[in-house]
Amino acid sequence: MKIDAITLREIHVRLRSSFETSFGKIWERRILLVEACSDGLSGWGEVTAGEGPFYNPETTDTSWSIFCGFVAPLAMAKNIEGPGDVPALLAPIRGHEMTKAAFENALWDIESQRRGAPLASLLGGTAREIACGVSLGIQTNPEALLSIIEKELAAGYQRIKIKIKPGKDLEFVAAVRKRFPTVRLMVDANSAYHLEEAAHLREFDAYDLMMIEQPLAWDDIFDHAKLQSQMRTAICLDESIHNASHARAAIELGACRIINIKLGRVGGHSEARRVQEICRQRSIPVWSGGMLETGIGRAHNIAMSSLPGFTLPGDVSASQRYWDEDIIEPEVEVTPKGTIVVPTIPGLGYSVRRKRIEHLTVRQQVFHAKNGEVSVEGAA
C-alpha cells in the first residue's frame, strides 16, 4: 500500500443541543477529517480531539499542526503492507494518539475496500448488530434529566449514562433510580473527583450502577486501584488507558473492572484490538466510548464494537441525536430494540457526502506524492 495523497480538512458543525460535562458546555464542533488515497481508492478517518485540551492534551489546532508537520511527511510515499503497519511508521511521534488514529483508520477504510470485505469483519468483528446506550450531558436539574431519559428509553436505548460533577451527582442519580428502578444506569465523572472524596463516592453504591467512569485524575491508575478496593460499584477507566500496556497495568493493579475503548484515545484500530484482546483474556468487559463524532468517526466505532469482548452497550448512537444533518448516508440509525446493524458492505459501510463536507470545510491542506517528492497545497 502506497499513500498517494492525503487531504486534511477542518469542518465546523453545530450540535442539535448543547452537551455539558465536567469540562464545560459544547455547542459547536471543530472537527478534522482525514482523507487518504491509495491506488485509486479513498478512505476516511476522523480526529476525535476536542476544541480545548480538557479531555486530553490534544486539540483541534494541535492535531492540525502535528498532522501537517509530522504525520503527513512520515506517511507520504511510503510503501507499507497495510494499516497494521501505521503504528510503527508513526512511532517516532510520541503521544498525539487521536491525530495518528485518524490516519490509520482511513487506511483501514481503504484496505476494506481493496479486499472487498466489510470493515467490521476485516478487524475480526463477529457481531451482526451492536447494543447502544446513550450519553447525557449535565442538566440544570433532575426533572430536566428525567424528561430526557424518558425520551431516550422510548427510542430504545439499552443503557443510560449521565455525566456528573461535584454538586450535580447524587441528587440526580437518586432521582433517576427512583423514576427508573430497573434501567441500566452508569455515571461518568470525567476526572471530577479526588481520592480524598472516597466516602462521598461510596454513596453511589446504593444505586445499583453498572459502573462509575473515570472518577479520579485523567492520567491516574494507582489511586483508582485504591478507590476500587473501597467500592462495590465497578470503576471503568477511560482517559487513563492510552494503550494495551496501560490496560494490562490497570487490570493487574485492580484499578478497574471495566474499560472504555475510544479509537482516538488509543491511537486507532490496531491498538484498540490489542486492548480488547488483553481485556478479553482477563474477562474484563469493554465498550465503545464516544467523542461527539460525525458519521465517519461513528462508522469506525460501529465496526470496532462488533469485535468479541464488546459486551456492554456503548455510546454509539443515532446521527440524529447530535446533528440536524450528518456527513454520511444513510445516517446511523438505532433500531426499536436499541441496536445498530453492522454494515456488510466494504469500507465504512456508509457513503461519505463529499459536497456537504466541502460546504462545511473552513480550511484544508492537501499532500501529494509524485516521483518521490511531496508537494503541499492549501492553507496551513
C-alpha positions, 0 to 999 in steps of 0.5 A: 500500500502506497499513500498517494495523497492525503487531504486534511480538512477542518469542518465546523458543525453545530450540535442539535443541543448543547452537551455539558460535562465536567469540562464545560458546555459544547455547542459547536464542533471543530472537527478534522477529517482525514482523507487518504488515497491509495491506488485509486481508492479513498478512505476516511478517518476522523480526529476525535480531539476536542476544541480545548485540551480538557479531555486530553492534551490534544486539540483541534489546532494541535492535531492540525499542526502535528498532522501537517508537520509530522504525520503527513511527511512520515506517511507520504510515499511510503510503501507499507503492507497495510494499516497494521503497519501505521503504528510503527511508521508513526512511532517516532511521534510520541503521544498525539494518539487521536491525530495518528488514529485518524490516519490509520483508520482511513487506511483501514477504510481503504484496505476494506475496500481493496479486499472487498470485505466489510470493515467490521469483519476485516478487524475480526468483528463477529457481531451482526448488530451492536447494543447502544446506550446513550450519553447525557450531558449535565442538566440544570436539574433532575426533572430536566434529566428525567424528561430526557431519559424518558425520551431516550428509553422510548427510542430504545436505548439499552443503557443510560449514562449521565455525566456528573460533577461535584454538586450535580451527582447524587441528587440526580442519580437518586432521582433517576433510580427512583423514576427508573428502578430497573434501567441500566444506569452508569455515571461518568465523572470525567476526572471530577473527583479526588481520592480524598472524596472516597466516602462521598463516592461510596454513596453511589453504591446504593444505586445499583450502577453498572459502573462509575467512569473515570472518577479520579485524575485523567492520567491516574491508575494507582489511586483508582486501584485504591478507590476500587478496593473501597467500592462495590460499584465497578470503576471503568477507566477511560482517559487513563488507558492510552494503550494495551500496556496501560490496560494490562497495568490497570487490570493487574493493579485492580484499578478497574473492572471495566474499560472504555475503548475510544479509537482516538484515545488509543491511537486507532484500530490496531491498538484498540484490538490489542486492548480488547484482546488483553481485556478479553483474556482477563474477562474484563468487559469493554465498550465503545466510548464516544467523542461527539463524532460525525458519521465517519468517526461513528462508522469506525466505532460501529465496526470496532464494537462488533469485535468479541469482548464488546459486551456492554452497550456503548455510546454509539448512537443515532446521527440524529441525536447530535446533528440536524444533518450528518456527513454520511448516508444513510445516517446511523440509525438505532433500531426499536430494540436499541441496536445498530446493524453492522454494515456488510458492505466494504469500507465504512459501510456508509457513503461519505457526502463529499459536497456537504463536507466541502460546504462545511470545510473552513480550511484544508491542506492537501499532500501529494506524492509524485516521483518521490517528492511531496508537494503541499497545497492549501492553507496551513 
